Amino acid sequence: MKITNGFAETNKLYLDIHHVNSGRNVTFKAFLTNYSEEFNTSYDEQFFVMNQQPVRKLKSTIRTINISWVLPAYDIIEADRNLGKISLLSNMLYPEQVRGAGVGGGFYPKVGGSPIFKLRLVNWVRDASPSSVDSYSIASNSGMLGYIDGFNYSFVMEEGFFLVKGKALPKNIEASFSYLPVNEKSPAWINKKFNYPGYPYKEGHLLHKVPDLGEMGDAYSETSEIYKNAAGKLIK
């Protein structure tokens, strides 16, 4: 446990989840088994007379992040802690409620009380603020705002359990969820420039910089031998 704790802390290898509603955090060591992203586009289609090909207008582009990880336990203490973290994350998926007016009033769903999170995972999942391009901080400071969907977990039966005083603590747990980011600024191309050059990965912000011919050398000059040779080969 000490070895994995030290490695995770040194390299900031955490799946750090901040529950905005309560201000609580739950953090898992990033024993990832899967990480994938989807950008699903949806179009409105309109057909015009005498035209069999529809005209498509973009309706939405929805980003979904899928994360799977495992929670191995070195000893009883870590197994107990892992099960507690799973419980806390499960609790975070429920909404806020407020007490109704009047004596003996019941509790009712709070307006805007749906569970919302900030998620931080190394340089893959973080907010898009330019100030945090090369920095790391906890999810409450630098996490990506969004919603958790489809949280699943299962005990790995074949790896066994720690048995103590009537409790069965799994030695390993497999978990997964999908994350639906909330864009704090709507990504778009404005006057041929992307307004979110650090989205979705900060490393991409440099690619939006227009090349300086002086910095890049003769390769971009139409009179250079490099340019002429490359153009000649393309024509051939």
C-alpha positions in Angstrom: 0.0 0.0 0.0 2.8 2.4 0.9 4.5 1.8 -2.5 1.3 2.5 -4.5 0.5 5.5 -2.3 4.0 7.0 -2.9 3.9 6.3 -6.7 0.4 7.9 -7.0 1.4 10.9 -4.9 4.7 11.5 -6.7 3.0 11.4 -10.2 -0.4 12.7 -9.2 -2.0 9.5 -10.5 -5.4 10.0 -9.0 -9.0 9.9 -10.1 -10.1 12.9 -8.1 -13.8 13.5 -7.8 -15.2 16.7 -6.2 -18.9 16.7 -5.3 -19.9 20.4 -5.8 -23.2 20.0 -3.8 -21.6 19.0 -0.6 -18.0 20.2 -1.1 -16.8 16.6 -0.4 -14.0 14.8 -2.3 -13.5 11.1 -3.0 -10.1 10.1 -4.5 -9.1 6.8 -6.1 -5.6 5.7 -7.1 -5.7 5.6 -10.9 -5.4 1.8 -11.5 -7.1 2.4 -14.9 -8.4 -0.5 -17.0 -10.0 1.7 -19.7 -10.2 5.3 -20.8 -12.0 6.4 -23.9 -13.8 9.5 -25.2 -16.7 10.0 -27.7 -17.7 13.1 -29.6 -21.2 12.4 -30.9 -22.7 14.9 -33.4 -26.4 15.2 -34.0 -27.9 16.9 -37.1 -31.2 18.3 -38.1 -32.1 17.2 -41.7 -34.2 19.1 -44.1 -35.2 18.0 -47.6 -35.9 20.5 -50.4 -38.1 19.9 -53.5 -36.2 18.0 -56.2 -33.2 17.4 -54.0 -32.8 13.8 -52.7 -29.7 14.8 -50.6 -30.8 16.4 -47.2 -29.3 19.6 -46.0 -27.8 18.9 -42.5 -27.4 21.5 -39.8 -25.5 20.7 -36.7 -27.7 20.4 -33.6 -25.2 19.4 -31.0 -21.8 17.9 -30.3 -21.8 15.8 -27.1 -18.6 14.7 -25.4 -18.7 11.6 -23.2 -15.7 10.3 -21.2 -15.7 6.6 -20.2 -13.5 5.5 -17.3 -12.9 2.1 -15.8 -10.6 1.3 -12.9 -9.9 -1.2 -10.2 -9.5 -0.8 -6.4 -7.0 -3.5 -5.2 -6.5 -3.7 -1.5 -3.2 -4.5 0.1 -4.7 -5.2 3.6 -7.8 -5.1 5.6 -7.4 -1.3 6.3 -7.2 -0.5 2.6 -10.1 -2.9 1.7 -12.3 -1.2 4.3 -11.3 2.3 3.0 -12.0 1.2 -0.7 -15.5 0.0 0.2 -16.1 3.3 2.0 -15.1 5.3 -1.0 -17.5 3.3 -3.2 -20.3 4.0 -0.7 -19.5 7.8 -0.6 -19.4 8.1 -4.4 -22.8 6.2 -4.5 -24.2 8.7 -2.0 -23.0 11.6 -4.2 -25.3 10.6 -7.0 -28.4 11.5 -5.1 -29.9 15.1 -5.3 -30.2 17.8 -2.6 -33.5 18.3 -0.7 -34.8 21.2 1.4 -37.4 21.3 4.1 -40.7 22.7 3.1 -42.3 25.8 4.7 -44.4 25.5 7.8 -44.3 23.4 11.0 -43.6 19.8 10.3 -43.0 20.4 6.6 -41.5 17.5 4.7 -38.4 17.5 2.5 -38.6 18.4 -1.2 -36.1 18.4 -4.1 -34.1 21.5 -4.2 -34.2 23.6 -7.4 -30.8 23.2 -9.0 -29.9 20.4 -6.6 -29.0 17.7 -9.1 -25.6 16.2 -8.4 -22.8 17.9 -10.2 -19.1 17.2 -10.0 -15.6 18.4 -10.8 -13.3 15.6 -12.1 -9.5 15.7 -12.4 -7.4 12.9 -13.9 -3.8 13.9 -14.7 -3.7 16.0 -17.9 -6.6 14.1 -19.5 -9.5 15.5 -17.6 -9.3 19.1 -16.2 -10.7 22.5 -16.6 -9.9 24.5 -19.8 -8.6 27.6 -18.1 -5.4 28.7 -19.8 -3.8 29.4 -16.4 -3.7 25.7 -15.6 -1.9 24.5 -18.8 1.1 23.2 -17.0 -0.1 23.0 -13.4 -1.8 20.3 -11.2 -4.1 20.9 -8.3 -7.0 19.1 -6.7 -10.3 18.6 -8.5 -12.1 21.4 -6.5 -9.6 23.9 -8.0 -8.9 22.5 -11.5 -11.4 19.8 -12.2 -13.7 19.6 -15.2 -17.3 20.4 -14.4 -19.8 17.7 -15.4 -22.2 14.9 -14.5 -21.6 11.2 -13.6 -23.7 8.7 -15.5 -23.9 4.9 -15.2 -21.7 4.3 -12.1 -21.1 0.6 -11.9 -19.0 -1.6 -9.7 -18.5 -5.3 -8.9 -16.5 -7.3 -6.4 -13.9 -9.5 -8.0 -15.0 -12.8 -6.5 -12.0 -14.9 -7.6 -9.6 -12.7 -5.7 -11.3 -13.3 -2.4 -12.2 -11.2 0.6 -10.8 -10.2 4.0 -13.1 -11.7 6.7 -13.2 -9.9 10.0 -15.9 -9.7 12.7 -18.8 -10.5 10.4 -17.6 -8.3 7.6 -16.5 -9.4 4.1 -14.2 -6.8 2.5 -13.3 -7.5 -1.1 -9.7 -7.6 -2.0 -10.4 -6.0 -5.4 -13.3 -4.0 -6.8 -13.9 -3.1 -10.5 -15.6 0.2 -11.1 -16.6 2.4 -14.1 -18.7 5.4 -15.0 -19.4 7.7 -17.9 -18.7 11.4 -17.4 -20.7 14.1 -19.2 -18.7 17.4 -19.3 -20.3 20.8 -18.9 -18.7 23.3 -21.2 -18.2 26.5 -19.2 -17.6 28.2 -22.5 -19.2 26.9 -25.7 -16.5 25.6 -28.1 -16.7 27.2 -31.5 -14.8 28.6 -34.4 -15.0 32.4 -34.5 -13.4 34.3 -37.3 -11.4 31.2 -38.3 -10.0 30.9 -34.8 -11.0 28.3 -32.2 -12.1 30.0 -29.0 -11.1 27.1 -26.8 -7.5 26.2 -28.0 -6.8 24.1 -24.9 -9.8 21.9 -25.5 -10.0 19.0 -24.9 -6.3 18.6 -24.1 -4.1 21.5 -23.0 -1.2 20.1 -25.1 -3.2 21.1 -28.2 -3.2 24.8 -27.5 0.2 25.3 -29.2 -1.1 23.8 -32.5 -3.4 26.8 -32.8 -0.5 29.1 -33.0 0.1 30.5 -36.5 3.7 29.4 -37.6 6.3 32.1 -37.6 8.3 31.8 -40.9 11.3 33.1 -39.1 11.1 30.5 -36.4 10.3 27.6 -38.8 13.2 28.3 -41.1 13.1 28.0 -44.9 10.6 25.1 -45.1 7.7 27.5 -45.4 9.3 29.9 -47.9 8.1 29.3 -51.5 11.6 30.2 -52.8 13.5 27.7 -50.6 14.9 24.4 -52.1 13.0 22.4 -49.4 9.7 23.9 -50.6 10.5 23.4 -54.3 11.6 19.8 -53.9 8.5 18.9 -51.8 6.2 20.6 -54.3 8.0 18.8 -57.2 7.5 15.4 -55.6 3.8 16.1 -55.0 3.3 17.1 -58.7 5.2 14.0 -59.9 
